[in-house]
Amino acid sequence: MSRRAFGLTAAALLTLAAAACGNGGSSGGGATLVGLVTKTDTNPFFVKMKEGAQKAASSSGVTVQSFAGKQDGDNQTQVDAIENLIASGAKGILITPSDSKAIVPSVDKARAAGLLVIALDTQLEPATAADATFATDNYKAGLLIGQWAKAKFAKDGKQAKIALLDLNANQVSVDVQRDQGFLEGFGVDVKDKNKIGDESDPRIVGHDVTDGAPEGGRTAMENLLQKDPGVNLVYTINEPAAAGAYEALKAAGKEKDVVIVSVDGGCPGVNNVKAGVIGATSQQYPLKMAQLGVEAVAKFAKDGSKPQNTDTGVTLITDQPADGVESKDSAYGLQNCWG
């Protein structure tokens, strides 16, 4: 559907889309409006984030309207959502930016209009473009799975051939931080920590992009297997991409010869740890991010106070613990997935 289908403007369509998504908390009657703008509405990570926002709305007496891009990297839909929320008189916006740099002018406009803007999961570039960031330390998340993989390969006496399945070509903050954290944890000289792909370590087969989706993970894995069929360690930006990578490895008859590590710690991903599909994953807590975000906007609406940056935590989940790397097993992961 075009942005002017049936004569409706993009903002009007977004309003209808938000209403169709369902609002949490109070409705009408001048209740404080909070906007939740996620990268997609299909990734389970963002579905859980929306659940957290709606839960907090119910207890905080605010209304939440949810918006999402068509796919990871869709900046324009997020721009339109912010415009809609400004026009609707929202008091605050919680956003997981698809493009952490390109969205900044729209965030600046929202803040100039008096809205509180909190980045969830993915910090803006610069981070100070938002009033606060509630997120996992994504560099640490990457570091943990890198350290685990390094210890495992050392124990097994194997030389790694590494494939890195990243997000997209924009090199947004979360993508860079997880990728570079993993490589540093594995003992690779990352050179510039703010850039993907400038490493010269011969153990790296290559990088490809996935859009954080299973189909993207499968295609990227196929591409890198063509480049070097000896790949035996795969880093993925998230667990949907890991699931796609595994399907490509299975189709090639290599699923038992390759270690996959990832980030998210959602229930499907932890089940894949339990099943041996993923060796280790760094668990995040998107429900907590969104709950804290809604509560912060409600407080801002009440007394004008602004929150501080908040680290919402990360836990390494694996059923193959490594010496010197703190972790929890899949049973713990399933008890805590995305709480």
C-alpha positions as CSV (number, residue, x, y, z in Angstrom):
1,M,0.0,0.0,0.0
2,S,1.4,3.4,-0.9
3,R,1.7,6.2,1.7
4,R,-1.3,8.0,0.1
5,A,-3.5,5.0,-0.5
6,F,-7.2,6.0,-0.7
7,G,-6.1,9.6,-0.2
8,L,-4.8,9.1,3.4
9,T,-1.6,10.8,4.4
10,A,1.3,8.8,5.9
11,A,0.5,10.3,9.4
12,A,-3.1,9.2,9.1
13,L,-2.2,5.7,8.1
14,L,0.2,5.5,11.0
15,T,-2.5,6.6,13.4
16,L,-4.7,3.8,12.0
17,A,-1.9,1.3,12.2
18,A,-1.2,2.2,15.8
19,A,-4.9,1.9,16.7
20,A,-4.9,-1.5,15.0
21,C,-1.9,-2.6,17.1
22,G,-3.8,-2.0,20.3
23,N,-3.1,0.4,23.1
24,G,-2.1,-0.5,26.6
25,G,-3.2,1.3,29.7
26,S,-5.8,4.0,29.9
27,S,-7.4,5.3,26.8
28,G,-9.0,8.6,26.0
29,G,-9.8,11.2,28.6
30,G,-6.6,13.0,28.1
31,A,-4.3,10.2,29.4
32,T,-0.6,10.7,29.0
33,L,0.4,9.3,25.6
34,V,3.6,7.3,25.2
35,G,4.9,6.2,21.8
36,L,6.7,2.9,21.3
37,V,8.6,2.8,18.0
38,T,10.4,-0.5,17.3
39,K,12.4,-1.8,14.3
40,T,9.7,-4.4,13.3
41,D,6.6,-6.0,14.8
42,T,7.6,-9.5,13.7
43,N,10.9,-10.1,15.6
44,P,9.9,-11.8,18.9
45,F,12.3,-9.4,20.7
46,F,10.1,-6.4,19.8
47,V,6.9,-8.3,20.4
48,K,8.1,-8.8,24.0
49,M,9.1,-5.2,24.2
50,K,5.6,-4.1,23.2
51,E,4.2,-6.5,25.9
52,G,6.4,-4.8,28.5
53,A,5.2,-1.4,27.5
54,Q,1.6,-2.3,27.7
55,K,2.0,-4.0,31.0
56,A,3.7,-0.9,32.4
57,A,1.0,1.3,30.9
58,S,-1.7,-0.5,32.8
59,S,0.0,0.2,36.1
60,S,1.1,3.7,35.3
61,G,-2.2,5.1,34.0
62,V,-0.8,6.0,30.6
63,T,-1.7,5.1,27.0
64,V,0.8,3.4,24.7
65,Q,0.6,3.5,20.9
66,S,3.0,1.2,19.1
67,F,4.6,1.7,15.7
68,A,7.1,-0.4,13.8
69,G,9.1,-0.4,10.6
70,K,8.4,-2.8,7.8
71,Q,11.8,-4.4,8.3
72,D,15.0,-3.8,10.2
73,G,16.6,-0.7,8.6
74,D,13.3,1.0,7.7
75,N,14.1,4.5,8.9
76,Q,11.4,6.4,7.0
77,T,8.5,4.6,8.8
78,Q,10.1,5.5,12.1
79,V,10.4,9.1,11.0
80,D,6.7,9.1,10.1
81,A,5.9,7.6,13.5
82,I,7.7,10.4,15.4
83,E,5.9,13.0,13.3
84,N,2.6,11.4,14.2
85,L,3.4,11.3,17.9
86,I,4.5,14.9,18.0
87,A,1.2,15.9,16.3
88,S,-0.8,13.7,18.7
89,G,0.6,15.4,21.7
90,A,2.6,12.5,23.1
91,K,4.7,13.2,26.2
92,G,7.4,10.7,25.4
93,I,8.8,8.3,22.8
94,L,10.6,5.0,23.4
95,I,12.5,4.0,20.2
96,T,14.7,1.2,19.0
97,P,16.2,3.0,16.0
98,S,16.6,1.2,12.7
99,D,19.2,3.7,11.8
100,S,20.8,5.2,14.8
101,K,22.3,8.1,12.9
102,A,19.6,8.9,10.3
103,I,16.8,9.1,12.9
104,V,18.6,11.8,15.0
105,P,17.0,14.9,13.2
106,S,13.5,13.5,13.9
107,V,14.5,12.9,17.6
108,D,15.9,16.4,17.8
109,K,12.5,17.7,16.6
110,A,10.6,15.7,19.1
111,R,12.8,16.9,22.0
112,A,12.5,20.5,20.8
113,A,8.7,20.0,21.0
114,G,9.0,19.0,24.6
115,L,8.9,15.2,24.4
116,L,11.1,12.9,26.4
117,V,12.9,10.5,24.1
118,I,14.4,7.2,25.4
119,A,16.4,4.9,23.2
120,L,15.7,1.2,24.0
121,D,18.2,-1.6,23.1
122,T,20.0,0.4,20.4
123,Q,21.6,3.7,21.4
124,L,21.5,6.7,19.1
125,E,24.6,8.2,17.5
126,P,25.5,10.3,19.3
127,A,24.0,8.7,22.4
128,T,23.3,12.2,23.8
129,A,20.7,12.7,21.0
130,A,18.3,10.9,23.3
131,D,17.4,12.0,26.9
132,A,18.5,8.5,28.1
133,T,19.2,5.0,26.9
134,F,17.8,1.9,28.5
135,A,19.7,-1.1,27.0
136,T,21.9,-4.0,27.4
137,D,25.6,-3.2,27.2
138,N,25.8,-4.6,23.7
139,Y,29.5,-4.6,23.5
140,K,29.6,-6.8,26.7
141,A,27.0,-9.1,25.1
142,G,29.3,-9.6,22.2
143,L,32.3,-9.9,24.4
144,L,30.8,-12.7,26.5
145,I,30.0,-14.9,23.5
146,G,33.4,-14.2,22.1
147,Q,35.1,-15.2,25.3
148,W,33.1,-18.4,25.5
149,A,33.9,-19.3,21.9
150,K,37.6,-18.6,22.5
151,A,37.7,-20.9,25.6
152,K,35.7,-23.7,23.8
153,F,38.0,-23.6,20.7
154,A,41.1,-23.6,22.9
155,K,39.8,-26.6,24.9
156,D,38.9,-28.5,21.7
157,G,42.3,-27.6,20.2
158,K,40.7,-26.2,17.0
159,Q,41.7,-23.3,14.8
160,A,38.7,-21.1,14.1
161,K,37.4,-20.1,10.7
162,I,34.9,-17.3,11.6
163,A,31.9,-16.2,9.7
164,L,30.1,-13.0,11.0
165,L,26.5,-12.5,10.2
166,D,25.7,-8.9,10.9
167,L,22.6,-6.7,10.6
168,N,22.8,-4.4,7.6
169,A,25.1,-2.1,5.7
170,N,24.3,0.9,7.8
171,Q,26.5,-0.3,10.7
172,V,24.1,1.0,13.4
173,S,25.4,1.1,16.9
174,V,24.0,-2.2,18.2
175,D,25.4,-4.0,15.1
176,V,28.9,-2.6,15.5
177,Q,29.0,-3.2,19.3
178,R,28.0,-6.8,19.2
179,D,30.2,-7.7,16.3
180,Q,33.3,-5.9,17.7
181,G,32.7,-7.2,21.2
182,F,32.5,-10.7,19.9
183,L,35.8,-10.4,18.0
184,E,37.6,-8.8,20.9
185,G,36.3,-11.5,23.2
186,F,37.7,-14.1,20.8
187,G,41.1,-12.4,20.8
188,V,40.9,-10.6,17.4
189,D,42.5,-7.1,17.0
190,V,39.5,-5.1,16.0
191,K,41.5,-2.0,15.1
192,D,38.6,0.6,15.1
193,K,35.9,-0.5,17.5
194,N,33.4,1.8,15.7
195,K,33.7,0.0,12.4
196,I,32.8,-3.5,11.2
197,G,35.1,-5.2,8.7
198,D,38.5,-3.5,9.0
199,E,40.1,-6.4,10.8
200,S,43.0,-8.3,9.0
201,D,42.9,-11.5,11.2
202,P,43.3,-14.5,8.8
203,R,40.8,-16.5,10.9
204,I,38.0,-14.3,9.6
205,V,36.3,-15.7,6.5
206,G,34.1,-12.7,6.0
207,H,31.0,-10.7,7.0
208,D,27.6,-10.7,5.5
209,V,24.2,-9.1,6.4
210,T,21.0,-10.6,7.5
211,D,18.5,-7.9,8.3
212,G,18.2,-9.8,11.6
213,A,15.8,-12.3,10.0
214,P,15.9,-16.1,9.4
215,E,15.9,-15.8,5.6
216,G,18.7,-13.3,5.8
217,G,20.7,-15.5,8.1
218,R,20.3,-18.4,5.7
219,T,21.4,-16.4,2.6
220,A,24.3,-14.9,4.4
221,M,25.5,-18.3,5.7
222,E,25.2,-19.8,2.2
223,N,27.3,-16.9,0.8
224,L,30.0,-17.4,3.4
225,L,30.1,-21.2,3.0
226,Q,30.7,-20.6,-0.7
227,K,33.6,-18.4,0.2
228,D,35.0,-21.0,2.6
229,P,33.3,-24.3,3.2
230,G,35.6,-24.8,6.2
231,V,33.7,-22.2,8.4
232,N,33.5,-23.7,11.9
233,L,32.5,-20.6,14.0
234,V,29.5,-18.4,13.3
235,Y,28.6,-15.2,15.0
236,T,25.1,-13.9,14.4
237,I,23.6,-10.5,15.3
238,N,20.5,-12.2,16.8
239,E,18.8,-15.5,17.2
240,P,16.4,-15.3,14.2
241,A,19.5,-14.9,12.0
242,A,21.1,-17.8,13.9
243,A,18.1,-20.0,13.1
244,G,18.5,-19.2,9.4
245,A,22.2,-19.8,9.5
246,Y,21.6,-23.2,11.1
247,E,19.2,-24.2,8.3
248,A,21.9,-23.4,5.7
249,L,24.5,-25.4,7.6
250,K,22.1,-28.3,7.9
251,A,21.3,-28.2,4.2
252,A,25.0,-28.4,3.5
253,G,25.5,-31.3,6.0
254,K,27.7,-29.1,8.2
255,E,25.5,-28.4,11.2
256,K,27.5,-30.8,13.5
257,D,30.8,-29.2,12.6
258,V,30.0,-25.6,13.3
259,V,29.6,-23.6,16.5
260,I,27.0,-20.8,16.5
261,V,26.9,-18.0,19.0
262,S,24.4,-15.2,19.2
263,V,22.7,-12.4,21.2
264,D,19.1,-12.0,22.4
265,G,18.2,-14.8,24.9
266,G,14.6,-15.0,23.8
267,C,12.7,-18.2,24.6
268,P,13.0,-19.6,21.0
269,G,16.8,-18.9,21.1
270,V,17.3,-20.5,24.5
271,N,15.4,-23.5,23.3
272,N,17.9,-23.6,20.5
273,V,20.7,-23.5,23.0
274,K,19.0,-26.5,24.8
275,A,18.7,-28.3,21.5
276,G,22.4,-27.7,20.6
277,V,21.6,-25.5,17.6
278,I,23.2,-22.4,19.3
279,G,26.3,-23.0,21.5
280,A,25.9,-19.8,23.6
281,T,23.8,-16.7,23.6
282,S,23.8,-13.4,25.5
283,Q,20.4,-12.9,27.1
284,Q,18.9,-9.4,27.1
285,Y,15.7,-8.2,28.8
286,P,13.5,-6.2,26.4
287,L,10.4,-6.4,28.6
288,K,12.3,-4.7,31.4
289,M,13.6,-2.0,29.0
290,A,10.1,-1.1,27.9
291,Q,8.6,-1.3,31.4
292,L,11.2,1.1,32.7
293,G,10.8,3.4,29.7
294,V,7.0,3.7,30.1
295,E,7.5,4.4,33.9
296,A,10.1,7.1,33.1
297,V,7.8,8.9,30.7
298,A,4.9,8.7,33.2
299,K,7.1,10.3,35.8
300,F,8.3,12.9,33.4
301,A,4.7,13.8,32.6
302,K,4.0,14.1,36.3
303,D,6.9,16.2,37.6
304,G,9.3,16.9,34.6
305,S,12.1,14.7,35.9
306,K,14.3,13.0,33.4
307,P,15.9,9.5,33.8
308,Q,19.5,8.5,33.7
309,N,21.0,5.9,31.3
310,T,20.2,2.4,32.5
311,D,22.0,-0.8,31.9
312,T,19.3,-3.5,31.8
313,G,21.7,-6.4,32.2
314,V,23.1,-9.3,30.2
315,T,23.6,-13.0,31.0
316,L,25.6,-15.6,29.0
317,I,23.4,-18.7,28.5
318,T,25.0,-22.0,27.5
319,D,24.8,-25.7,28.5
320,Q,28.5,-26.0,27.8
321,P,30.1,-23.8,30.5
322,A,33.7,-22.6,29.8
323,D,36.4,-22.0,32.5
324,G,36.7,-18.3,33.4
325,V,33.5,-17.2,31.6
326,E,30.5,-16.7,33.9
327,S,27.3,-18.3,32.5
328,K,23.9,-19.8,33.3
329,D,22.4,-22.9,31.8
330,S,19.4,-23.1,29.5
331,A,17.0,-23.9,32.4
332,Y,17.8,-20.5,33.9
333,G,17.5,-19.0,30.4
334,L,14.0,-20.4,29.9
335,Q,12.9,-19.1,33.4
336,N,14.1,-15.6,32.6
337,C,13.8,-15.3,28.8
338,W,13.0,-11.7,28.0
339,G,11.7,-10.8,31.5
